[in-house]
Amino acid sequence: ANLDLHTGQEILDILQRLNREKGVTIICATHDHRMMDICDRLMWIRDGMIDRIARRDEVHVEVGGIGGMEE
């Protein structure tokens, strides 16, 4: 949701700990590519149907910058 970076990271840490220590499955719907860093598997939905499922190590995403912006 609309969280500051610190609070968002704290929530991600809690979710990762629940998954690792308790075996809880976390399902997160997002457009934020940074979430991929903590996922084991990814699922794409198209027109309400599962389009693709892949392990994180099978997926490569390149993120570009905004035109005219300096890095």
N, C-alpha and C positions, 0 to 999 in steps of 0.2 A: 504494500500500500504506500501511501505517501509518508514515509518515515525519513528522519534524518539518517545519515550514513551510520552513525554510531549505534543508534537504536536498531536499525535494520540488521546490522552485523550481529548484535546481541541475540536477536531473534533467530537468525540463521545458525548461530552457534548452538542455541538450545535445540533447534530442530535436528542438527547433525548429531548432537549428543543423544537425543531420543532414538534416533535411527541406529547409532552405533551401539549404545548400551542396552537398549530395550527391544531392538529389532522392529521399531515402529516404521511403517511405510508412510512417507510424506508425499502427498500429491500437491503440486503447486502449478497453477496456471499463470504464466507470465510472458511478457515480451522482453524481459530483461535478460540479455545474453550472459550477464555475469553470474546468473544462477547456475549456469552449466558447470561452473567450477566445483560445485559441491554435489552434483548429481551423479548417480551411478548409471541411470538409464534415462533416456529422453523419449518422449512420445509427441508426435505431431498430429494435430486434429485438423481436418479439412472438411468443411460442410457438415460438421457434427459427427464425423466418422473418424476412426483411427486411420491415419494415412501411413504412418511409419513408427516403428519402435527401434531404438538402437542403444547400444552401450555407449557410455561417454567417450571411451577410447576409440570408437568408430566414427566420431563426428569431429569435423574441423570447421570452425567458423572464423571468417576474417571480418574484422570490424574496421570500417573506414572512418575517416574524420569528416567533419562538416566542411564543405568547400570554402576556401579562403581562411580557414582557421589555422593558426600555427599550433603545432604540438608542443 
